[in-house]
Amino acid sequence: MAFISTSDVRLVGIIVLVAGLGCLFIVRRRRPKAWILAAVGAVLSTWGVILIWKSGVTVIDGPDGFRSVSDMMGSTFDSWLWVVVSGVVSGLVWFGAVAVRARRGPLSWTSAAIFGGAFLAAVSAGLLDSSI
């Protein structure tokens, strides 16, 4: 019996990604505490992309889902180098999205929060990956 179905993972991933992009959309307005929202948006957006990507992976242990979260996250990155690369790339993507929406570069604290949030999300996914 499956613990998490692939369609549930995909649905949760889409919801988390939309919530994260919504947070990043609000950041462009340059509010004083925008860096908090930027960090949350980067974490949620990165996790949403990871969940959507994992929902497309072929399930070996069962036809309809994953038996555990570590089973689902297995072989996501294969090494800590790819965790770091994924964190930097997702940080660049979310930074670019905010910069395009703001028509100017975001503030330095907001930029640091975006990269920190994306890196935190990648590291937490790496810690759940049973293959590394």
N, C-alpha and C positions, 0 to 999 in steps of 0.2 A: 504494500500500500504506500502510495506516495505521500510525503510530508508536505511538499510544496509543488503545485503543478506549474508547468512552464507558462501557461496562460495567466496564472495568478502573478507570477514573477514579472511577466511583461506588463500587466495592468498596474502593479505597484510601481514598476520602473517608470512608466509613462506619467503617473500621478506625481511621483517624486521629482521627475525632470521638469514638469510643468510648474510645480511649486518653486523649484530652484530658479528657473528662468524668470518667473514672476518676481522673485526677490531681486534678481539681477536687473530686471527692468526698472524697478523702483529706485535702485541705486543711482541711476543716471541723474536724478534730480538734485544731487549734491547736498543732501541733508547733513547736519552735524554728526549724527551717529550712523552715517551710511556704511561705515566700515563693518559694523556688526551684521547688517543685512547682507553686505557683500560676502562675508565669510560664510554665513548660513546658506546663501544662494549658491556659492561655489561648492560647498559640501553636498547639498541636495542635488545639484545638477550633475556633479561627478558620479554620485551614487546612482542617480537615475539612469545615466548612460551605461554604467556597469551592469545594472540589473536588466536593462533592455538587451544588452549584448549577451549576457548569460542566458537569457530566456531563449535565445536562438541556437544555443549550443545543443548538440545531440546528447540526449540523456542515455547513458550506458546502463545504469542500474535498474531502470524501470521505464515502461513505455510512456507514462504520463507525468512524471515529475521527479523531484529530488527527495531523497530520504532525510537529508539534514542540510543545514546552511553551509557547513564546511564541505560537504559533498558537492553542493552547488557551486561554491567558490573555488573548488579544486581546479588547478591548471589555468587560473585566470591570468597570472603574470609569469610563472615559471622561475623567476628569480627576483631578488630585491632591486637589481638594476632596472628591470622593467617597471617596478613599482615607482621608482624615482622618475623614470622617463614618462610614465603615465601621469604622474602628479604635475610635472612641468608642462607637458603638452595640454592637459586639461586646464591648467592655470592660464596658459597663453590663449586658449580658445575663449574662456570666460572673460579674460581681460580684454580681448579684442571685441567681444560682444558689448561689453560695457563702454569701451572707448568709442565704438561706432555710434552707440545710442546717445552718448554724451556730447558727441561732435568735437570733443577735446579729450585729452587724456584724463582719467580719473585722478583724484587726489592720491598722494603717496600712501596714506594709511589705508585707503580703499584698495589700492593695488596690492599692498602687502597682505591685506585680508583675503583678497581673491586667491592669490598664490598659496597662502597658508591654508585656506579652506580646501582648495583642490588637493594640496599635498596631504593634508590630514585625511581626506576621504580615500585617497589612494593607499596610504599607509594602513588605514583601518581595514580596507579590503584585502591588502596584502597579509595582514595578521590573520584574517579568516581563511586565507588560501592554504589548504592543507598540503599543497605540493611544494611549498618553500619553507 
